Amino acid sequence: MFDTHCHLDLPDFDEDREAVIRRAEEAHFSHFMIPGIELKWMGKIIGICEAHPNIYFASGIHPNNASDLVPDWADHVRENAAHPKCKAIGEIGVDYYREYCPHDIQLDVFAKQLDLASDLDLPVIIHCRTAYEDLWPMLSTWVKGGHGRKAVLHAFDEDAEKARLAVELGIKIGMGGPYTYKKKNERRIEIMQTVDIESILLETDCPYLSPIPHRGERNEPAYAALTLAKIAEIKGISIEEADARTTGNALDFFNIKA
Ligand SMILES: [Zn+2]
């Protein structure tokens, strides 16, 4: 399995990071992707990736951290992206749920990082919260604007029709803990039914968004196995097949040799 979105650098894991990684490896996780969220954590992320051959990272500024950036922030994102373990630009996007940053600044920082990704020929990891109407025109235009441009909508929480339109453009759909929820989950079940297994990336977004039965607790990569089991159930395939397919999707997406 490949956890394509885990914030293993955050202080939530400072006490037991190595044990968390070991637990995931014992649960057959072979690869991990840590998305960047702000410049100050990048050194720590790179340290973790250099200590673990199977952990990779993305370089980027999260929309919640897009205010008060240093003037040369984009140069730093570019420099970090030159590291051999960097496989994407992310996580980038728009977030109107938490009002941490004015919308025009978020959109500008997002647009600049999309340009950077096409410049460096890297896929993008997209964060979007209650801002799809502003994000979608920018993202779809970007994907269509050049050959081989790749994006994943991480923690996708829209609807089946929006998922279908994204998949049509080759965009991947990131699925995590909320897909296991038991109550009021018809919308996500419909998304799982609509999106072909080829377009699904498995993720936790840990320490956030724990799957059932860990909802409310700190999330960790090993728990993504519960989300994978739900995907397999909805798709009517074995967990082994769901694992092989989603892991293959992720290796291909991030251009990592197995
Ligand atoms: Zn994230």
Boltz pocket constraint, residues with backbone or C-beta under 6 A from the ligand:
constraints:
  - pocket:
      binder: B
      contacts: [[A, 5], [A, 7], [A, 35], [A, 91], [A, 205]]
      max_distance: 6.0
